[in-house]
């Protein structure tokens, strides 16, 4: 969620996690490379319109295909340390493959942080012909220099994108991200539970994601139940429907509920959202213990479950908060 009071940044921390933006050619293809701070300072030496910035290289530098919830905890700590050290804005340089996941996750991990955090990256490395790296990097720094509201956003190709609606939909070109038109299902945010404040410790948890397809086998669902996963994002059809006429599938969902596996339904559609009570095929999922993810994307639901289940809250409280707007994800 973002506040309504943007302010020009006076000191920006740039956190470099790796990703295409700073990659260089290796024996097996492009790979994350150190030394991007020097390249940035050389490339931005003539820019006088940007707020002062510092640079921190995360360890290890990764291709974002290797992003994990454990890394998110290190990234959260680095962002908090940056603000505590005197910076009033943070720019995260990140690979595009999982950038939407990380931005969504950080929007939950940083609940209560009164500072803007932007994520950006590039589809081609800095220095390569027709690269979008400098365009995105300077644009993000300029956006922070002019002032952004508190909270997490993505910046790509001159556009600010919300973390709870954005997905990567193209593997090439200058416009890989799209803000999906999802249905709002809440109008206000309650007081933040103390356990969810950004300074509280978190534990990474195992969250599974299963897309429904015609003829979906409930054996796959049972495999998740027995895997030790604590949460499941179930990608449903349309407005939140599934094989409600399959007794075995419903029995598996009931088993998941009884075993304290938190199951959240999101839609496979790019527009709209989940409303479990419209069709009987959705109502039966609700009766079996499935929770509505409203208009959340897969990325947002995954990140929200990481927060809720990783905060040590009782399962019943987690289930309640899934359907409560915490960071603007249900608006």
C-alpha positions in Angstrom: 0.0 0.0 0.0 1.2 3.6 -0.6 0.5 6.6 1.5 -0.9 9.9 0.1 2.1 12.1 1.0 5.0 11.7 -1.5 8.2 13.6 -0.7 11.3 14.2 -2.8 14.1 11.8 -1.8 17.2 13.3 -0.2 19.3 10.1 -0.1 18.6 7.0 -2.1 19.9 3.5 -1.4 20.5 1.4 -4.5 20.4 -2.3 -3.7 21.8 -4.5 -6.5 20.6 -8.1 -6.3 21.9 -9.1 -9.8 19.7 -9.7 -12.8 20.1 -8.9 -16.4 20.8 -5.2 -15.9 24.3 -5.8 -14.7 25.1 -9.2 -16.3 28.1 -9.9 -18.4 28.8 -12.8 -20.8 30.2 -15.9 -19.2 31.2 -19.4 -20.4 27.6 -20.6 -20.3 25.8 -17.3 -21.2 24.9 -14.1 -19.3 25.7 -14.2 -15.6 25.4 -11.8 -12.7 28.6 -9.6 -12.3 30.0 -7.4 -9.6 31.3 -3.9 -10.3 28.0 -2.3 -11.4 28.4 0.6 -9.0 31.4 1.9 -11.0 29.4 1.5 -14.2 26.5 3.4 -12.7 28.7 6.3 -11.4 30.3 6.6 -14.9 26.9 6.5 -16.7 25.2 9.0 -14.4 28.1 11.4 -13.9 26.5 14.2 -15.8 23.0 13.8 -14.3 22.4 16.7 -11.9 18.7 16.1 -11.5 19.0 13.0 -9.4 19.1 12.9 -5.6 22.4 11.6 -4.0 22.5 7.9 -3.9 24.5 5.1 -2.2 25.1 1.6 -3.5 25.0 -1.8 -1.9 25.7 -5.0 -3.6 23.8 -7.9 -2.2 25.4 -11.3 -1.7 25.2 -13.5 -3.5 24.3 -11.7 -6.7 21.8 -13.9 -8.5 19.9 -14.5 -11.7 16.4 -13.8 -10.5 15.3 -17.3 -11.6 17.2 -18.3 -8.4 15.2 -16.0 -6.1 13.9 -17.6 -2.9 11.8 -16.5 0.1 15.1 -16.8 2.1 16.6 -14.2 -0.1 13.6 -12.0 0.5 14.3 -12.0 4.2 17.9 -10.7 3.5 16.4 -8.1 1.1 13.9 -7.0 3.7 16.7 -6.6 6.2 18.8 -4.6 3.7 16.0 -2.2 3.0 15.3 -1.6 6.7 19.0 -1.1 7.3 19.1 1.4 4.5 16.3 3.5 6.0 17.8 3.2 9.5 21.1 4.5 8.1 19.6 7.8 6.9 18.3 7.0 3.4 14.7 8.0 2.8 14.1 5.9 -0.4 15.3 2.6 -1.8 15.8 1.4 -5.4 16.1 -2.4 -5.9 17.8 -3.6 -9.1 16.4 -7.0 -9.8 16.1 -9.5 -12.7 12.8 -9.4 -14.5 11.8 -13.1 -14.3 10.7 -12.9 -10.7 10.7 -9.1 -10.2 6.9 -9.1 -9.8 7.1 -11.8 -7.2 9.7 -9.9 -5.2 7.9 -6.6 -5.4 4.6 -8.2 -4.2 6.4 -10.0 -1.4 8.2 -6.9 -0.2 5.0 -4.9 -0.2 3.8 -7.3 2.5 7.2 -7.7 4.2 7.5 -4.0 4.6 4.1 -3.2 6.0 4.3 0.0 8.1 7.6 1.3 6.5 7.3 5.0 5.9 9.5 5.2 2.8 9.2 4.6 -1.0 10.7 1.4 -2.5 11.0 1.0 -6.2 11.9 -2.2 -8.1 13.4 -2.0 -11.6 15.6 -4.0 -13.9 16.1 -4.4 -17.7 15.5 -6.9 -20.4 19.0 -6.4 -21.9 22.3 -5.8 -20.0 23.6 -2.2 -19.6 26.0 -1.5 -22.4 24.4 -3.8 -25.0 22.9 -2.2 -28.1 19.3 -1.0 -27.6 19.4 -1.9 -23.9 16.7 -0.5 -21.7 18.9 -0.6 -18.7 19.8 3.1 -18.4 16.3 4.2 -19.3 14.8 2.2 -16.5 17.6 3.0 -14.0 17.6 6.8 -14.5 13.8 6.9 -14.7 13.5 5.1 -11.4 16.0 7.4 -9.7 14.3 10.4 -11.1 10.9 9.2 -9.9 12.3 8.8 -6.4 14.1 12.2 -6.6 10.8 13.9 -7.5 9.0 12.1 -4.7 7.0 8.9 -4.3 4.5 7.8 -1.7 5.6 5.3 0.9 5.2 1.7 -0.2 6.5 -0.6 -2.9 6.1 0.0 -6.7 7.6 -1.3 -9.9 9.2 1.1 -12.4 9.6 0.0 -16.0 9.7 1.9 -19.3 8.6 5.1 -17.7 5.6 3.6 -15.9 5.0 3.0 -12.2 3.1 -0.3 -11.6 1.3 -1.6 -8.5 2.9 -4.6 -6.9 -0.3 -6.5 -6.3 -1.6 -6.3 -9.9 1.5 -6.7 -12.0 2.7 -9.7 -13.8 5.5 -10.4 -16.4 3.6 -11.4 -19.6 6.3 -11.0 -22.2 9.7 -12.7 -22.4 11.2 -10.2 -24.8 10.8 -6.5 -25.7 10.7 -3.3 -23.7 7.3 -3.9 -22.1 7.5 -7.2 -20.2 5.1 -6.1 -17.4 1.4 -5.4 -17.4 -0.8 -4.2 -14.6 -3.8 -6.6 -14.7 -7.3 -5.2 -14.4 -8.4 -7.1 -11.3 -11.6 -6.7 -9.3 -11.5 -4.7 -6.1 -13.1 -6.5 -3.1 -12.3 -4.2 -0.1 -12.4 -0.5 0.5 -10.4 0.2 3.6 -7.4 -1.2 5.5 -7.8 -2.0 9.2 -5.2 -1.3 11.9 -2.1 -3.4 11.2 -1.6 -6.3 13.6 1.6 -5.9 15.5 2.9 -9.3 14.3 2.9 -8.0 10.7 5.0 -4.8 11.3 8.0 -4.6 9.1 10.5 -4.8 12.0 9.1 -8.2 13.2 11.2 -11.3 12.4 9.8 -13.7 9.7 10.4 -17.3 8.8 10.3 -18.4 5.1 7.6 -21.0 4.6 6.8 -23.5 1.9 3.9 -22.3 -0.3 2.7 -24.5 -3.3 1.0 -23.2 -6.4 -1.4 -25.4 -8.4 -3.2 -24.4 -11.6 -6.5 -26.2 -12.2 -6.9 -27.8 -15.6 -9.8 -29.9 -17.1 -9.6 -33.4 -15.5 -7.4 -32.1 -12.6 -6.3 -35.1 -10.5 -6.9 -34.8 -6.8 -3.8 -36.9 -6.3 -1.8 -33.7 -7.1 -3.6 -31.9 -4.3 -3.0 -34.8 -1.9 0.7 -34.7 -2.8 0.8 -31.0 -1.7 -1.0 -31.9 1.5 1.6 -34.5 2.3 4.5 -32.4 1.2 4.7 -30.3 4.3 3.6 -27.1 2.6 1.8 -24.7 4.8 -0.1 -22.8 2.1 -1.4 -23.4 -1.3 -2.3 -20.9 -4.1 -5.0 -22.6 -6.1 -5.3 -21.1 -9.6 -9.0 -21.5 -10.4 -11.1 -21.0 -13.5 -13.1 -17.8 -14.1 -14.5 -16.2 -10.9 -13.1 -18.9 -8.7 -14.6 -22.2 -9.9 -13.2 -25.7 -9.9 -14.4 -29.3 -10.2 -17.0 -28.9 -7.5 -18.8 -31.9 -8.9 -15.8 -34.2 -8.1 -16.3 -35.7 -4.6 -12.7 -36.8 -4.5 -11.4 -33.3 -5.2 -13.7 -31.8 -2.5 -12.6 -34.5 0.0 -9.0 -33.6 -0.7 -9.7 -29.9 0.0 -11.5 -30.8 3.2 -8.4 -32.9 4.2 -6.2 -29.9 3.4 -8.3 -27.7 5.7 -8.3 -30.3 8.5 -4.5 -30.4 8.3 -4.2 -26.6 8.6 -3.1 -26.1 5.0 -4.2 -22.6 4.1 -5.7 -22.7 0.5 -6.3 -19.4 -1.3 -8.1 -19.2 -4.7 -7.0 -16.8 -7.4 -8.3 -16.6 -10.9 -6.4 -17.7 -14.0 -8.0 -14.8 -15.9 -6.1 -11.5 -16.6 -9.1 -9.5 -15.7 -11.7 -9.8 -12.9 -11.2 -11.7 -9.7 -12.4 -14.5 -7.4 -16.0 -14.4 -6.1 -16.5 -17.9 -4.8 -20.3 -17.6 -4.1 -21.4 -16.7 -7.7 -21.5 -20.3 -9.0 -22.2 -23.6 -7.2 -18.8 -24.8 -8.5 -17.2 -22.0 -6.5 -19.4 -22.2 -3.4 -18.4 -25.8 -2.9 -14.8 -24.8 -2.8 -15.7 -22.3 -0.1 -17.6 -24.9 1.8 -14.5 -27.2 1.6 -12.3 -24.5 3.3 -10.9 -22.5 0.3 -10.4 -18.8 0.9 -11.0 -16.1 -1.7 -7.9 -14.2 -3.0 -10.2 -11.6 -4.6 -8.3 -9.7 -7.3 -4.8 -10.8 -6.2 -2.4 -12.1 -8.7 -0.6 -15.4 -8.2 2.4 -13.3 -7.2 0.5 -11.2 -4.6 -1.2 -14.3 -3.1 2.1 -16.1 -2.8 3.7 -13.0 -1.1 0.8 -12.5 1.3 0.9 -16.1 2.4 4.7 -15.8 3.0 4.0 -12.9 5.3 1.0 -14.4 7.2 2.4 -17.9 7.6 5.9 -16.7 8.3 4.8 -14.4 11.1 3.9 -17.2 13.5 0.2 -16.3 13.6 -2.4 -19.0 14.5 -3.9 -20.7 11.5 -7.3 -19.3 12.1 -5.9 -15.8 12.2 -4.0 -16.4 9.0 -7.2 -17.5 7.3 -9.1 -14.4 8.5 -6.3 -12.0 7.3 -6.1 -13.6 3.9 -9.4 -11.9 3.1 -8.6 -8.7 4.8 -6.9 -5.8 2.9 -3.5 -5.2 4.4 -1.5 -3.4 1.7 -4.0 -2.4 -0.9 -4.0 -5.9 -2.5 -7.8 -6.2 -2.3 -8.5 -2.7 -3.6 
